[in-house]
Amino acid sequence: MIHLETRRSELELSDVLNNRFSPRAFSAREVAEQELELVLEAARWAPSSMNEQPWRFVVTRRGGDAHARLLETLNPSNRTWADKAPVLILAMVHRTLSRNGQVNHHARHDLGLATAHLTAQATALGMGVHILGGFNAEAARAAFKVPEELDIVSVLVLGFPGDADQLPDNLRERESRRSVRHPLSELVRYESY
Ligand SMILES: Cc1cc2nc3c(=O)[nH]c(=O)nc-3n(C[C@H](O)[C@H](O)[C@H](O)COP(=O)(O)O)c2cc1C
């Protein structure tokens, strides 16, 4: 019997933050169109430098050819479990500013914010998101004809968390353990570094 620690912070963080984790076990439950639209809408409303909204997403659903092509770009260690998730999303950013073509130094920062919004909304709906950097971005560029002006940053694995028993031995036990964090005292200084 796996004991699941759900709440993580000892402080009264909002549930969508405190209950979030990066699942590897996904249930067979489909993500409804409305649910998918809501998590994407959450990303849409993220703040961004100069309201540039540089994020772009390619959404693929399990069973379709696009999902299979995106899955193919994942590192094998990620593919072994991500293949069960009903939705895979390729996350990208425009690296230049639409107003003047200069480099947008905050583009990836803003994609991170949009992804955080998406993840919080997904958590509120009972879903989980596992963000992946372990994939071949150039293979994804070719597979999805992504223009050069976009940086390909991550793959978002989205679905409802499932039973850890479906995972291989090395991941099953890990699924029940929640990751830890540095103490605030290590992250925050007051008044001066
Ligand atoms: C940009 C980024 C890339 C990541 N890449 C991977 C990955 O390739 N494979 C993986 O299993 N987890 C990946 N993760 C998940 C992290 O390992 C995870 O968020 C971290 O260990 C904290 O655990 P938690 O999300 O459950 O709190 C990635 C997370 C982020 C934000």
The ligand as an SDF file (V2000), in Angstrom:
LIG
                    3D

 31 33  0  0  0  0  0  0  0  0999 V2000
   11.5420   22.7660  -17.5680 C   0  0  0  0  0  0  0  0  0  0  0  0
   11.3160   21.4220  -16.8960 C   0  0  0  0  0  0  0  0  0  0  0  0
   11.8280   20.2740  -17.4760 C   0  0  0  0  0  0  0  0  0  0  0  0
   11.5820   19.0160  -16.8890 C   0  0  0  0  0  0  0  0  0  0  0  0
   12.0120   17.8840  -17.5400 N   0  0  0  0  0  0  0  0  0  0  0  0
   11.6770   16.6650  -17.0340 C   0  0  0  0  0  0  0  0  0  0  0  0
   11.9950   15.4650  -17.7580 C   0  0  0  0  0  0  0  0  0  0  0  0
   12.5530   15.4980  -18.8670 O   0  0  0  0  0  0  0  0  0  0  0  0
   11.6320   14.2810  -17.2010 N   0  0  0  0  0  0  0  0  0  0  0  0
   10.9980   14.1830  -15.9830 C   0  0  0  0  0  0  0  0  0  0  0  0
   10.6870   13.0810  -15.5370 O   0  0  0  0  0  0  0  0  0  0  0  0
   10.6520   15.3090  -15.2830 N   0  0  0  0  0  0  0  0  0  0  0  0
   10.9790   16.5390  -15.7820 C   0  0  0  0  0  0  0  0  0  0  0  0
   10.6290   17.6830  -15.0970 N   0  0  0  0  0  0  0  0  0  0  0  0
    9.8950   17.5770  -13.8080 C   0  0  0  0  0  0  0  0  0  0  0  0
   10.7840   17.9510  -12.6240 C   0  0  0  0  0  0  0  0  0  0  0  0
   11.7260   16.9240  -12.3990 O   0  0  0  0  0  0  0  0  0  0  0  0
    9.8790   18.1780  -11.3870 C   0  0  0  0  0  0  0  0  0  0  0  0
    9.0600   19.2990  -11.6200 O   0  0  0  0  0  0  0  0  0  0  0  0
   10.7060   18.4110  -10.1090 C   0  0  0  0  0  0  0  0  0  0  0  0
   11.4420   17.2730   -9.7860 O   0  0  0  0  0  0  0  0  0  0  0  0
    9.8180   18.7720   -8.9090 C   0  0  0  0  0  0  0  0  0  0  0  0
    8.8540   17.7680   -8.6980 O   0  0  0  0  0  0  0  0  0  0  0  0
    7.2950   18.1310   -8.6710 P   0  0  0  0  0  0  0  0  0  0  0  0
    6.9580   18.8270   -9.9760 O   0  0  0  0  0  0  0  0  0  0  0  0
    6.5700   16.8150   -8.5330 O   0  0  0  0  0  0  0  0  0  0  0  0
    7.0500   19.0400   -7.5140 O   0  0  0  0  0  0  0  0  0  0  0  0
   10.8710   18.9320  -15.6640 C   0  0  0  0  0  0  0  0  0  0  0  0
   10.3520   20.1030  -15.0840 C   0  0  0  0  0  0  0  0  0  0  0  0
   10.5560   21.3390  -15.6920 C   0  0  0  0  0  0  0  0  0  0  0  0
    9.9460   22.5790  -15.0570 C   0  0  0  0  0  0  0  0  0  0  0  0
  1  2  1  0
  2  3  1  0
  2 30  2  0
  3  4  2  0
  4  5  1  0
  4 28  1  0
  5  6  2  0
  6  7  1  0
  6 13  1  0
  7  8  2  0
  7  9  1  0
  9 10  1  0
 10 11  2  0
 10 12  1  0
 12 13  2  0
 13 14  1  0
 14 15  1  0
 14 28  1  0
 15 16  1  0
 16 17  1  0
 16 18  1  0
 18 19  1  0
 18 20  1  0
 20 21  1  0
 20 22  1  0
 22 23  1  0
 23 24  1  0
 24 25  2  0
 24 26  1  0
 24 27  1  0
 28 29  2  0
 29 30  1  0
 30 31  1  0
M  END
$$$$
